[in-house]
Amino acid sequence: MMQTFRTEENYRSADRLTESELRAAIANREILQSTALAFDTHRQLRFEIGGTRAVMPFSQCADGAEDGAVRDIAVLTRVGRPTCFVIESMDPGPDGRPVYQLSRAEAQRMCKAEYLDQLQPGDILPCTVTHIEPFGAFCDVGCGISALLPIDCMSVSRISSPADRVSVGQQILCVIKSRDPQGRFVLTIRELLGTWAENAAAFTTGETVVGIVRSVEDYGTFIEIAPNLAGLAESCPDLHPGQAVSVYIKNILPEKMKIKLVIVNHNLGQNLRFDLRYFITEGHLDHWLYSTPESRKRIETEFNCPACNPA
């Protein structure tokens, strides 16, 4: 059967399959998932599948583990989390009872060969945020294979932390920005969150809306009113990045890509993060232009370039 590749927690749960379904999954080399119960002193992940013990030797816990490229910490942190694998065999254990032999490494090799290696810069793909660092978010792009979504690729408007835009466990859409000679992806999301004009079309001069302070400068305060759209209000030294405020939209200027705001309420007293609104959800991008036709300032992304995909 044709395999559909997914992020790690989204495969069929082996725990819910009947014995005949498990036999079919083994025959078809189907990727399944189950929660790792322990990383034991033999350096293997332990599972239980349908009442039967299952183990994943360290060399099979990730592609590269056999060569020493994977550290123990990367494996032991799988405990308590959904982990994908193919079932390689069912063998008798030391006590004579059957034990499933699992391989996450093989699932990752299949994902790379049949899915990820076919993708190019500009392709849109689903991801799951796995952890956040100050410089960006790491995302599972399939079978636990990781790719970086840098902070400056999360939106056109400035943010202080990746946590301002995404959270661990969140399922998002990304675009492949580039890939290195080893095939590792760098991701971007801002191209899916709309152009200046697409975002500005949701707002009208004279209305009051909720915004998030993104930076406070001597000449004014930048306030985000949508994930890819910010305006400028008066300078307010008592405000801080991340603070929620209400703002009056004084003017919308497409020719300058500017929105003039007036702060109405400084003290909303709530944490706020805008939901991601995708204007593009599938397919491929060669080029993306954020700027309006009237603006002299060009904010754009070119995906179809040799530097994006070194041979």
N, C-alpha and C positions, 0 to 999 in steps of 0.2 A: 504494500500500500504506500501511497505518497505521504511522507511525513510532513506535518505542519510544525514549524519550530516556534517556540514561545519562550517567554521569560520564565524563570525557574519554577515559581510557585503555581503556574497556570497549566501545568500538565495534569493528565488524569491521575487521581490518587490511587496508588497501588493497593492501599488499605481497603478500598471499596470494591475491588474486583473479585469475582469468583475464581475458583481454581481453574476452570476452563478458560476464562478471560485472561488469566495470568499466563497460561500456556500459549494462548494466541499472541499475547504481547511479546513473549520470549521469541516465538517463531518469526514474528514480524519485525523484530528489533525495535519495538515501540519504546519511546522515551516516556517514563512514568515519573512520579514523585511520591515521596513519603517524608515524614519528619524524622530526622536523625535523633536517636535517643541517647547516644553516648559516643565519646571518643575515648577508647579504652587504652590500656597500657600496652597493647599490641599495635598501637598507632593505626587503628581502623575505626571507621564509623559503624555503629551498630543500629539496626532497624528491626522492626517486626512487621511482617507483611502477611495479613490474613492469618495470624496466629503462628506463622513460621518465622524463625529467626533469619535475619539477613545481615550480611557484613559487606563493607566496602574497604578493602585494603588501602593503605595510604597512597600507594602508587596509582590507584584508580580514583582517588578523590578529586582530582582536577587534572586537566591536560597540562603536562609539564611537571607533575609531581614525581614521576618516575625518574626524571632527569635532575631532580633537586632544585627546580626553579620555583617550587611552592613551599612556603614555610608552614610549620605546624599550626601557627595561629590562624592561618587562612582556612584550615580544615576544622580545627576544634570549635571555631565560631559558627560552624554549621549546626552544632548541637541545638536542638529545640526549634530548628527552622526547616521548612520544606526544602528538600534537596532532590534534584532530578538525577535520573540514571537509566541505564538499560540493564536488564537482568541477563547476565552472561550465562549462568548455569544454576542448577540446583545440585549440590554435592552433599554427601553425608558428613556431618560434623564429628568431632572427637567422641561424642557420646552415641553416635549412630543415627541421630535425628537429622533430618534434612536441613540444609542452610542455603539460602539464596546468595549467590555471589553477584555483587552489583558493581557497576562502573559508571561513575559520573564523567570520567575522562573520555570514555568512548562516546557518550552523549554529546560532549562538547566538540569532539572531533567531527562527529556527524553534522552538528549544527554549523560548524565552520565550513566544511566542505560543500554541504548541500544548500546552505542558506547565506551565511555572512560573507563568504568569499565571492558570492554572485552580486553583492551590492556595490554601489558606486556612490561617490559624493553627490549629494542632491537627492538621494533616495530617502523616503520617509519610512520610519519604522517605529513600532511600539517598544517601550522600555519600561523598566521599573527602577526607581531610585533606591539604591542599596545603602549608601552612606554619604555623608556630607562633610566636606572640608572647607576651610575659608576660601580656597581658590576655585571651588566648583563641586559638582555632585557626581559621584560614580553611579553608573546605571548598568543594570543587567540588560544586555541586548539579545540574549538567548542562551538558555542552559547555564546561566550563571556566569557567562563571559562578560567581562566588565569593559565599559568605555567611559571616557570623561566628558562631562558637560561643563565647560568652563563658565565661571560666573559672568564673564563679559558676553557670553552667547545666550544668556537667559532672557534678555530683553534689551530693547534700545534704551529705555530709561534706566538710570543708574540705580543699583541696589547695593546694600552694604554686605549682605550675606546671601549665599544660595538658599538659606532657609526662608528668606523673604519671598522666594518664588516657588520652591518645591519642598516636600517633606519625605522622609524615609518611608518606603513602602508605597509611595504614590506611583500610580501607573500613568505614564505620560507618552506623548508622541514627540519624536525628535527627527531632525534631518542629519544625515551624515555630512559633516563639514569637510572632513578630510580623513585619509587613512595613511598610515606610515608603511614602509616596506615590509614590516612584519604583519601587516593586516589589521593593526589596532586602530579603532575608530576614535576620532574626536567628534563630538556631537554639538548640535546647536538647536535651539528651540525658537529663537526670536522671529525667524522667518515665517513661522506658522501662526504667530500671534497678531498678524495684521499690519498693514501699512499705516502711516500717519492718517491718511484720509479715511481708511476703513474704521479706525478707532475713533477719530474725531466725529464721524457721522452719527455716533451714538449720543452725542452731547449737543446742547443748544445754548447759545448765548442767553444769559438771564436766569438760568436754572442754578440751583445749589445742590452739590453732590458731595459724597464722602471721598476723601483722598488720603494718601499716605505720604508723609514727609520723607523725601529721599536725601536731600542735602540742604544745609543752611549756609548760604554764602553772604558776603558783605552786601552784595547788590540784590539779593532776593532769596526766596526759598523755593526750591524745586519740589513740586508735589505731584505724585503719580495719581492719575485718576482712572487708569486702566493699565494692564500689564505692559503694554507697549506705547504708553502715552503719558507724558508729564507736562505740566504747565508751570509758570513762574508767578509767584505771589510776592508780597512785600517781605522784606527781611525781618525775621522774628528770632532773635537770639535765644529766647526761652524755649524754642521748639528743638526736637532732636529727631534724627533719622529713625523711621519706623513708627513714629507717632501718628495716630489717626486724627484727622481734622475734617471739618466741613468747609467747603469753599464755594464761593459764588463765581460763576463763569462770566467774566467781564467782556471778553472778546475772544474770537477764534479767527486766526489769521493763516489761512492755507498757504499764501504766497511766501510766508516766512516760517511756516511750520511752528507757529507759536500759539500758545493759549495763555491768556492773561487771567489770573485768578485773584480773588480777594478772600482772605481767610475770615470765616464767619465764627467758627467755634474752635478754640484751641484744646478743649478739654472733653473729648468724647469718651475718654476713659475706657477704651476697649482695644484689644489687639485685633488687627485686621490684616488679612492677606487676600488679595484678589484671586478668585478662581481663574484658571487658565481658560481662555476662550480661543479656540482654534478657528482660523479662517481657511486653513488648508488642512486636510486630514489624511490624504493618501496620495500616492503617485511619486513624482519626481520633479525636482526644481533644477533648472539650469542657471537661472538668474532671478534675483529678487531685489526689488527697488522699494525702499521704505518711503523715500521722499515724494513730495507732491510735484506735479509737472511745473508749477510756478516757482518752486524754490530753487535757489542757486546751490544750496547745500545738498550733496548727494550722499545718502546712506544706502548702501547696497551690498549684496553678496553675490559673488560669481562662483558657482560650483563647477562649471565645465572648464576647468583649467588643469594643465599638466601637474602643477604643484600640489593640487588637491589629491592626486592619485598617482604617486610615483610608481613606476613599473619595477 
